[in-house]
Amino acid sequence: HNSSGDIFLAFATGNELPFGATAPDQPLPVQMLPNQQMDALFHATAEATAEAIWNTLCGAETMVGFQGRTVYALPQDELVALWQRYQTR
């Protein structure tokens, strides 16, 4: 449970267990870091997600798709102006 109310992400690379060491229907022991030590990971994840969104918005090109439907690329100068106007830090 993560008290932020958001989706909780869990992964592990260091909890080695010998094959067959426990019964398959029994809980397995794990070691975890406190939330405070995960702040940098959460921050980096948010930054990577934002960067991926920006890359998608800025890298898109006008294209014609199914049944001749045209989807236009965003005008870069307007996108930058909006970002500068509404950015929060």
N, C-alpha and C positions, 0 to 999 in steps of 0.2 A: 504494500500500500504506500502510495506517495501522497502526502498531504496536500499537494498543490491542486489536486482534483483533475489533473491532466492525465494523458496516457503515460504509463510508466514503461520505460525501456529497460530490459534486463539482458545481459549477455555475460558469458563467463569464458575465460581461457585458462584459468589457473587451478581449477578444482579437479585435480586428477583423482580418479578412483580406479583401482585395479579391476580389470574385467571380471565380473562375477563376484565382486566383493560383498554385494548386498543382494537381498532378495528383490526381484523386480517390482514387487508391490509395496516396498517400504520407502519412506522418504529418504532422500540423500542429504548428507551434511554439506553445507556450502559456507564460504567466507564472503562477507560483503563489506563494502565501504560505506561509511555514514553518508547521508545525503550531502552534508556540507563539503565533503571531499569530491562530490560528483558535480559541483557547480560548474567547473571549467568544462567538463564534458557536455553538460546541458547547453552552456553558452556556445561552445564550438558547434554543436549540432544545429542550434538556431541560426548561427552565422552561415553554416554550409547550406542550409535550406534556403535562406534569403539569397545567397549567392546563386544558387541553382535557379531560383525564380527570375532573378535579374538576367542571368545568362540566357534563359529562355525568351524573356521579353525582348532583350536587345539583339538576340541572334535570329529572331524570326524574320522571314522574308515573305513578301506578298506572293500568294500562290493561288492557283485555280484548282479546285477539287471536284468532287462528285457533282455531276449534273451542271458543270460550269460555274459552280459557286466560287466566288472570289473572296479570299480572306486576306486582308491587308496587313502589312507589317506596321508596327507602331512607329510614328515619327520620332526619331531619336531626340531631336532638340526639344520637343514638347514633353517627352518622358523625363528628360533631365530637368527641365524647368519645374515640372510637377514634383519631382523628387526633392529638389532643393527647397521648394515652397513648403512641403508638408513633412519633411523628415523630422524625426525626433531622436534625441540622443539621451 
